Amino acid sequence: MAFQQGLSGLNSASRNLDVIGHNIANANTVGMKSSRGEFGELYASSVNAAGGVNSGIGVALTTVSQHFTQGNITVTGNDLDVAINGSGFFELNMPNGTVAYSRAGMFKLDSSGSIITNGGANLMGYPTAPDGTRLSFDSQPLRLPTGGPIPARQTTSILAEFNLDARAPVASTQTPPTPLSTYGTSLVAYDSQGLEIPVSLSFEKIGNNQWNVYTGVNGADPALSTPFVVNFLPDGSLDPASVIPQLTLASPNDPAQTFNVDLEFGAATQFGTNFAVSDLDQDGYRPGQFLGLKIGEDGLVSGQYSNGETRAAGQIALVNFRNTQGLQPMGGGNWTATFTSGDPLHGEPGTGNFGALRSGALEDSNVDITAELVNMMTAQRTYQANAQTIKTQDQVLTTLLNMR
């Protein structure tokens, strides 16, 4: 009878409408991936039937497949919004301890500095050194030190890049002698508590390709220091045989607490042009309060602090699967791995088959509303056609029962 075929068609069309309705309902859900109902015909066959007669008994929903195509990327301007431009999933540590995967990059900072989702799951990442060097591929929850200031760093080296004017006369041959302040510069170094220590450098030409360097530390007049000599080669570069001693700095909080600092002049030159300092830097800094974060295309999460420093706090981990169709949706824009999907494959954003990250943007749903509305009308017609087969079969039975 056609009742069974019609009923299976009604059930399958209804399930298809459920899938389409779910797609339409999530057209504005960030990171959502559309689904499609896939069907297969059913046959009843008798093994011993002569000629192998097969009788169709209807249709069944065989699977609901997911489409992991790229959604449009919308710029939001929120630094904690992250979109994946390409393949890959964010790895999440759920509140119940399980691991889930998502394309929805709407993240927040909690009170402890952890990067979490709206559902409270921790975003996982790779540990890094403060300079951004990845330490391992063992993912762990990403956390920024937002609770207190980052500690100060004591200066260990001072780098100075400058050009001394080769046209300058020897200072002692001038009347009056060339002032020591004619060629000089200064910077601020830091002790272990972040207290400022002024450092000044002055240069005095004492001969052809030969200069005295005077140093003033802790506010002292450079003229009172014992100079050291630097020599330059005929091509204007610094003679590598020049001995540049360390500076001894004292903490303003305790003058008895001293420490040595390396002084680097490797890129110094002596050319026939005006004296100029092209770079003057040191590696110490004051304590700093957390101001905000920045996420690069490579997933590197960097904290920005009030002392001008930027420190890496980790790198966002991306994972992929050999068979993404095998992932099990669990709601909230998350999926879990299954035996069919295979184990997660970890990697860095922007390398290999993994997509790059876009901070301040979100990936839209990949649902095509126009196509879904057309699919809904088609499913509705299918439902009506199957209902018509049941109605027709009922009319046939009624006619048979009324025969006399």
Secondary structure, 3 states (H helix, E strand, C coil): CHHHHHHHHHHHHHHHHHHHHHHHHCCCCCCCCCEEEEEEEEEEECCCCCCCCEEEEEEEEEEEEECCCCCCEEECCCCCEEEEECCCEEEEECCCCCEEEECCCECEECCCCEEECCCCCEEEEECECCCCCECCCCCEECECCCCCCECCECCCEEEEEEEEECCCCCHHHCCCCCCHHHEEEEEEEECCCCCEEEEEEEEEEEECCEEEEEEEECCCCHHHCCCEEEEECCCCEECCCCCCCCEEEEECCEEEEEEEEEEECCCCEEECCCCEEEEEEECCECCECEEEEEECCCCEEEEEECCCCEEEEEEECEEECCCHHHCEEEECCEEECCCCCCCCEEECCCCCCCCEEEECEEECCCCCHHHHHHHHHHHHHHHHHHHHHHHHHHHHHHHHHCCC
